[in-house]
Amino acid sequence: MIIEIENLVKSFKEVKAVNDISFNVREGELFAFLGVNGAGKSTTINIISGTLKRDSGKVAVCGYDLDTDAEKIKNKLGIVFQNSVLDKKLTVYENLKYRANLYGIFGKDFKNNLEEMTELLDLKEILKRPLNKLSGGQKRRIDIARALLHKPELLILDEPTTGLDPKTRITVWKIIEKLRKESGLTVFLTTHYMEEAADSDYVVIIDAGKIAAEGTPHALKNAYASDFIKFYNRREEAEKYFGKLGYKFKTERDYTEVELKSTSETPAFFKEMPELFDDFEILKGNMDNVFLKVTGKDLTGV
């Protein structure tokens, strides 16, 4: 296991930010840690990274105990924070050199690592430019380079694509997937974009400091997400028919959407009321539906 958390507790006065949670992260996987702001995500990350002391519980990273081997853990860990920690007055090169020096990487080793990051993240044209002259997407690439310069085994991404345009988000994820494929990098992700969580290997949903649900995206969708039928014609008939049966539905400008109890119900509805199905589609439940069902909250845009 890359991360082992057992009965972790952290309180701030009367508030239990993390309330007796336990989970493991396997080597090489993309692990999604989801929750609204204030759920306990950042507190957990700060404890894992050694910047915040826990009240109780066990934490091990890359096989090292946090209490006895914090320095070894630091060298195994890279973090891309939600808010950049780069020095805006320095150039890209100066930022990366300073970061490498903190890890004891100098001279030829730094040059080799920098060349590798420059090629991977397409930094050649901006190395000499100051941070305050870069776009949001360019700065995010530098944040990733900074986190990877010392070649960690575990990369923590704390909402890495928040505020980025869709094209840049896709670019960032292509880079991350390339790293996972080529080096076996383990990625611990927090995100408000459920499509990113849907591609993960395992998901833990935390709510008010406690684990509310966990499992693979497929298992969570099967357990918590409903499927839907969208009717584009015969909307009034669909509302009347499903309303009498007690089904939840919503009506928008050009469709009525019915929440199913099970996708297997559809053939029976089609057989009984075939006239409703002249223009329709069946939609599978997604991770947004899972999160809303588990927590009662909407994570999108939080």
C-alpha positions as CSV (number, residue, x, y, z in Angstrom):
1,M,0.0,0.0,0.0
2,I,1.2,3.5,-0.8
3,I,-1.1,5.1,1.9
4,E,-2.5,3.4,5.0
5,I,-4.8,5.4,7.2
6,E,-6.3,3.9,10.3
7,N,-8.7,5.6,12.7
8,L,-7.5,9.1,11.8
9,V,-8.9,11.9,14.1
10,K,-8.3,15.6,14.0
11,S,-10.3,18.3,15.8
12,F,-10.2,22.0,15.8
13,K,-11.7,23.0,19.2
14,E,-15.2,21.6,19.1
15,V,-15.2,20.7,15.4
16,K,-14.0,17.2,14.4
17,A,-12.6,17.9,11.0
18,V,-11.6,14.3,10.5
19,N,-13.6,11.8,12.6
20,D,-12.1,8.3,12.8
21,I,-11.6,7.5,9.1
22,S,-9.7,4.6,7.7
23,F,-8.7,3.8,4.0
24,N,-5.9,2.5,1.9
25,V,-4.4,3.6,-1.4
26,R,-2.9,1.0,-3.6
27,E,0.3,1.4,-5.6
28,G,-0.2,2.8,-9.1
29,E,-3.9,3.6,-8.8
30,L,-5.8,6.8,-9.3
31,F,-7.5,7.4,-6.0
32,A,-10.3,10.0,-5.7
33,F,-11.0,11.6,-2.3
34,L,-14.3,13.6,-2.7
35,G,-16.2,16.0,-0.4
36,V,-17.5,19.5,-0.3
37,N,-15.4,22.3,1.1
38,G,-15.0,21.7,4.9
39,A,-15.7,18.0,4.6
40,G,-12.1,17.1,5.8
41,K,-10.2,16.6,2.6
42,S,-7.6,19.3,3.1
43,T,-7.1,18.4,6.7
44,T,-6.4,14.8,5.7
45,I,-3.9,15.9,3.0
46,N,-2.1,18.2,5.4
47,I,-1.7,15.3,7.9
48,I,-0.5,12.9,5.2
49,S,2.1,15.5,4.0
50,G,3.3,16.1,7.6
51,T,2.3,19.8,7.7
52,L,-0.5,19.2,10.3
53,K,-0.4,17.0,13.5
54,R,-3.2,14.5,14.0
55,D,-4.9,13.9,17.3
56,S,-4.8,10.1,16.9
57,G,-4.7,7.3,14.4
58,K,-2.0,5.7,12.2
59,V,-0.6,7.1,9.0
60,A,1.9,5.3,6.8
61,V,3.1,6.5,3.4
62,C,5.1,4.4,1.0
63,G,5.7,1.9,3.8
64,Y,7.0,4.6,6.2
65,D,5.4,5.5,9.5
66,L,4.6,9.2,9.7
67,D,5.8,9.4,13.3
68,T,9.3,8.0,12.8
69,D,10.1,8.5,9.1
70,A,8.6,11.9,8.2
71,E,11.7,13.0,6.2
72,K,11.7,9.8,4.1
73,I,8.0,10.3,3.4
74,K,8.7,13.9,2.2
75,N,11.1,12.6,-0.4
76,K,8.5,10.1,-1.7
77,L,5.7,12.7,-2.0
78,G,4.8,15.4,-4.5
79,I,1.9,17.8,-4.0
80,V,0.1,20.1,-6.5
81,F,-1.9,22.4,-4.3
82,Q,-5.2,24.0,-5.3
83,N,-3.5,27.4,-4.9
84,S,-0.1,27.7,-6.5
85,V,2.9,28.1,-4.1
86,L,5.3,29.3,-6.8
87,D,7.1,32.6,-6.5
88,K,5.5,34.9,-9.0
89,K,8.6,37.2,-9.1
90,L,10.9,34.5,-10.2
91,T,11.2,32.9,-13.6
92,V,10.1,29.3,-14.3
93,Y,13.7,28.1,-14.3
94,E,14.4,29.9,-11.0
95,N,11.3,28.4,-9.3
96,L,12.2,24.9,-10.4
97,K,15.9,25.2,-9.5
98,Y,15.0,26.5,-6.0
99,R,12.6,23.6,-5.5
100,A,15.1,21.1,-6.7
101,N,17.8,22.5,-4.3
102,L,15.5,22.0,-1.4
103,Y,15.5,18.2,-2.2
104,G,19.3,18.2,-2.6
105,I,19.2,18.0,-6.4
106,F,22.0,20.1,-7.9
107,G,24.2,20.3,-11.0
108,K,23.9,17.5,-13.5
109,D,21.1,15.8,-11.6
110,F,19.0,19.0,-11.7
111,K,19.8,19.5,-15.4
112,N,18.7,16.0,-16.3
113,N,15.5,16.2,-14.2
114,L,14.7,19.6,-15.7
115,E,15.2,18.4,-19.2
116,E,12.8,15.5,-18.5
117,M,10.2,17.9,-17.1
118,T,10.7,20.3,-19.9
119,E,10.0,17.7,-22.5
120,L,7.1,16.1,-20.6
121,L,5.3,19.4,-19.9
122,D,6.4,21.4,-22.9
123,L,8.2,24.1,-20.9
124,K,11.0,25.0,-23.3
125,E,9.5,28.3,-24.5
126,I,8.6,29.6,-21.0
127,L,11.6,28.6,-18.9
128,K,13.0,32.1,-18.8
129,R,9.7,33.9,-18.3
130,P,8.6,35.2,-14.9
131,L,5.6,33.4,-13.4
132,N,3.4,36.5,-13.4
133,K,3.6,36.6,-17.2
134,L,2.1,33.2,-17.6
135,S,-1.4,32.0,-18.3
136,G,-3.3,29.8,-15.8
137,G,-2.7,26.7,-17.8
138,Q,1.1,27.4,-18.0
139,K,1.3,28.0,-14.3
140,R,-0.4,24.7,-13.6
141,R,2.1,22.9,-15.7
142,I,4.9,24.5,-13.6
143,D,3.1,23.4,-10.4
144,I,3.1,19.8,-11.7
145,A,6.8,20.1,-12.7
146,R,7.6,21.4,-9.3
147,A,5.9,18.5,-7.6
148,L,7.6,15.9,-9.9
149,L,11.2,17.2,-10.0
150,H,12.4,14.9,-7.2
151,K,10.6,11.9,-8.9
152,P,8.1,11.0,-6.1
153,E,6.2,7.8,-5.9
154,L,3.0,9.5,-4.8
155,L,1.5,12.6,-6.4
156,I,-1.3,14.4,-4.5
157,L,-3.4,16.6,-6.7
158,D,-5.6,19.0,-4.7
159,E,-8.2,20.1,-7.2
160,P,-5.6,20.5,-9.9
161,T,-7.9,21.7,-12.7
162,T,-10.1,24.1,-10.9
163,G,-10.4,27.4,-12.8
164,L,-8.8,26.0,-16.0
165,D,-10.4,26.0,-19.4
166,P,-11.6,22.7,-20.8
167,K,-8.7,22.4,-23.3
168,T,-6.1,22.9,-20.5
169,R,-7.9,20.5,-18.2
170,I,-7.6,17.8,-21.0
171,T,-3.9,18.6,-21.4
172,V,-3.2,18.3,-17.7
173,W,-4.9,14.9,-17.5
174,K,-3.1,13.6,-20.6
175,I,0.2,14.5,-18.7
176,I,-1.0,12.7,-15.6
177,E,-2.1,9.6,-17.4
178,K,1.2,9.5,-19.3
179,L,3.1,9.6,-16.0
180,R,0.9,6.8,-14.5
181,K,1.4,4.6,-17.5
182,E,5.2,5.1,-17.9
183,S,6.3,5.3,-14.3
184,G,3.6,3.7,-12.2
185,L,3.0,6.9,-10.3
186,T,0.2,6.7,-7.7
187,V,-2.2,9.7,-7.8
188,F,-4.3,10.9,-4.9
189,L,-6.9,13.3,-6.3
190,T,-9.4,15.7,-4.8
191,T,-11.7,17.3,-7.4
192,H,-15.0,19.0,-7.9
193,Y,-15.3,17.6,-11.5
194,M,-17.1,14.3,-11.3
195,E,-16.0,13.2,-14.7
196,E,-12.4,13.2,-13.4
197,A,-13.5,11.0,-10.4
198,A,-15.3,8.7,-12.7
199,D,-12.0,7.6,-14.3
200,S,-10.4,6.8,-11.0
201,D,-9.7,3.3,-9.7
202,Y,-11.2,3.8,-6.3
203,V,-13.3,6.5,-4.6
204,V,-13.8,7.6,-1.0
205,I,-16.5,10.1,-0.3
206,I,-16.0,12.1,2.9
207,D,-18.8,14.1,4.5
208,A,-18.6,16.1,7.8
209,G,-15.3,14.3,8.7
210,K,-16.6,10.8,8.2
211,I,-16.4,8.4,5.2
212,A,-19.9,8.3,3.8
213,A,-19.3,5.8,1.0
214,E,-16.4,4.1,-0.8
215,G,-15.7,1.7,-3.7
216,T,-14.9,1.7,-7.4
217,P,-16.9,4.1,-9.5
218,H,-18.8,1.2,-11.1
219,A,-19.8,-0.2,-7.7
220,L,-20.8,3.2,-6.3
221,K,-23.0,3.9,-9.4
222,N,-24.7,0.5,-9.1
223,A,-25.3,1.1,-5.4
224,Y,-26.4,4.8,-5.4
225,A,-27.1,6.2,-8.8
226,S,-30.4,5.9,-10.6
227,D,-30.8,5.6,-14.3
228,F,-33.2,7.9,-16.3
229,I,-35.4,8.0,-19.3
230,K,-35.7,11.2,-21.2
231,F,-38.9,11.7,-23.2
232,Y,-38.7,14.3,-25.9
233,N,-42.2,13.8,-27.3
234,R,-45.3,12.8,-25.4
235,R,-44.1,14.7,-22.4
236,E,-47.5,15.3,-20.9
237,E,-48.4,11.7,-21.3
238,A,-45.1,10.6,-19.7
239,E,-45.7,12.9,-16.7
240,K,-49.2,11.6,-16.2
241,Y,-48.3,7.9,-16.6
242,F,-45.2,7.9,-14.3
243,G,-46.7,10.4,-11.9
244,K,-49.5,8.0,-11.2
245,L,-46.9,5.2,-10.5
246,G,-45.1,7.4,-8.0
247,Y,-41.9,8.0,-10.0
248,K,-39.8,11.1,-9.6
249,F,-39.6,13.2,-12.8
250,K,-38.6,16.7,-13.9
251,T,-39.7,18.6,-16.9
252,E,-37.4,21.0,-18.9
253,R,-38.1,23.0,-22.0
254,D,-37.9,20.1,-24.4
255,Y,-38.0,16.9,-22.4
256,T,-39.4,15.1,-19.3
257,E,-36.8,13.1,-17.4
258,V,-38.0,10.1,-15.3
259,E,-35.9,8.6,-12.6
260,L,-36.0,4.8,-12.7
261,K,-35.7,2.4,-9.9
262,S,-34.0,-0.1,-12.2
263,T,-33.0,0.0,-15.8
264,S,-34.6,-3.5,-16.2
265,E,-38.0,-1.8,-15.8
266,T,-37.8,-0.2,-19.2
267,P,-39.0,-3.2,-21.3
268,A,-42.2,-3.5,-19.2
269,F,-42.9,0.2,-19.6
270,F,-42.3,0.0,-23.4
271,K,-44.6,-3.0,-23.7
272,E,-47.4,-1.3,-21.7
273,M,-47.1,2.2,-23.2
274,P,-45.2,1.9,-26.5
275,E,-46.7,5.2,-27.8
276,L,-44.5,7.1,-25.2
277,F,-41.3,5.8,-26.7
278,D,-41.3,7.5,-30.1
279,D,-38.4,9.8,-29.2
280,F,-36.5,8.9,-26.0
281,E,-33.1,8.0,-24.5
282,I,-31.9,6.0,-21.5
283,L,-29.2,7.7,-19.4
284,K,-27.0,5.8,-17.0
285,G,-26.5,7.2,-13.5
286,N,-23.1,9.0,-13.0
287,M,-20.8,10.1,-10.2
288,D,-22.7,13.4,-9.7
289,N,-25.8,11.3,-8.9
290,V,-23.8,9.2,-6.5
291,F,-22.4,12.1,-4.6
292,L,-25.8,13.8,-4.3
293,K,-27.5,10.6,-3.1
294,V,-24.7,9.8,-0.6
295,T,-24.3,13.3,0.9
296,G,-27.4,15.2,-0.1
297,K,-25.1,17.9,-1.5
298,D,-24.1,18.9,-5.0
299,L,-20.4,18.9,-5.5
300,T,-20.3,20.6,-8.9
301,G,-19.1,24.1,-8.7
302,V,-18.5,24.1,-4.9
